[in-house]
């Protein structure tokens, strides 16, 4: 069994492989190759990927993240109050920092991609 802490060392290479090298990280063989680069046994990786317990743990963590309001990547949590979800232009990022620093009374427009933590999108947009 591979521990969560062991996988954390692998995560940066999985992200780099996907975003920079165009690797298909949905392919178990690709993940096994990346795991081998970190000293994991190929069969250990493939077994972990097929294990129902591991799959259920990942699905439960994904559900928890989605319930918190995260629906895409990247996601930025600003001032423990606002999520900025997805790639954003500079104006949207400046906008959320303005809101975090000066409050909802700010004169700046609200981007559809800015979500107050713990709120659904419709109530967030109306309250900002």
SVG drawing of the C-alpha trace seen along z (x, -y; Angstrom):
<svg xmlns="http://www.w3.org/2000/svg" viewBox="-29 -53 43 59">
<polyline fill="none" stroke="black" stroke-width="0.4" points="0.0,0.0 1.2,-3.4 0.6,-6.2 -0.8,-9.6 2.4,-11.3 4.3,-9.1 1.9,-10.3 2.4,-13.9 6.0,-13.7 4.7,-12.3 2.1,-15.1 4.4,-17.8 5.6,-15.4 2.1,-14.3 1.1,-18.0 4.2,-18.9 3.7,-15.8 0.1,-16.8 0.5,-20.6 4.0,-20.8 4.6,-17.5 1.1,-16.7 1.2,-13.2 -2.1,-11.4 -2.4,-11.0 -5.6,-9.0 -3.4,-6.2 -2.3,-3.8 0.9,-3.0 1.8,-6.7 1.2,-7.0 3.2,-3.8 6.1,-5.3 6.0,-8.5 5.8,-6.4 8.8,-4.4 10.8,-7.7 10.2,-8.2 11.2,-4.7 7.8,-3.1 7.2,0.3 5.3,0.4 2.9,3.1 2.4,1.2 1.2,-1.8 -1.1,0.3 -2.5,2.2 -3.3,-1.1 -5.0,-2.4 -7.3,0.7 -8.0,0.9 -11.6,0.1 -10.5,-1.4 -8.1,-3.8 -10.7,-4.7 -13.4,-5.4 -11.0,-7.6 -10.2,-9.7 -13.9,-10.0 -14.8,-11.0 -12.0,-13.7 -13.2,-15.0 -16.8,-15.2 -15.6,-17.1 -13.7,-19.6 -16.6,-20.1 -19.0,-20.7 -16.6,-23.5 -17.2,-25.3 -14.2,-24.2 -15.4,-23.4 -12.3,-23.8 -8.6,-24.5 -6.6,-26.5 -8.4,-27.7 -7.1,-30.5 -8.4,-31.0 -8.1,-34.7 -8.2,-35.9 -10.1,-32.7 -13.2,-34.4 -13.1,-34.2 -12.5,-31.4 -11.2,-32.5 -11.9,-29.5 -10.2,-28.9 -7.6,-30.9 -8.4,-34.6 -7.4,-37.9 -5.5,-40.4 -8.6,-42.6 -10.5,-39.7 -7.6,-39.0 -7.2,-42.6 -11.0,-42.7 -10.9,-39.9 -8.0,-41.3 -9.9,-44.7 -12.9,-42.9 -10.8,-41.0 -9.1,-44.2 -11.9,-46.8 -15.1,-44.7 -18.3,-44.3 -18.8,-48.1 -16.0,-48.4 -17.0,-50.1 -15.3,-47.4 -17.4,-45.1 -17.7,-41.5 -16.5,-38.7 -18.7,-35.6 -15.7,-33.5 -15.4,-35.0 -17.2,-33.0 -17.5,-33.7 -16.5,-30.7 -19.5,-28.8 -22.0,-30.4 -23.7,-29.1 -23.0,-31.1 -26.4,-32.8 -26.3,-34.2 -22.7,-35.1 -23.2,-37.2 -26.1,-39.0 -24.2,-39.7 -21.0,-41.0"/>
</svg>
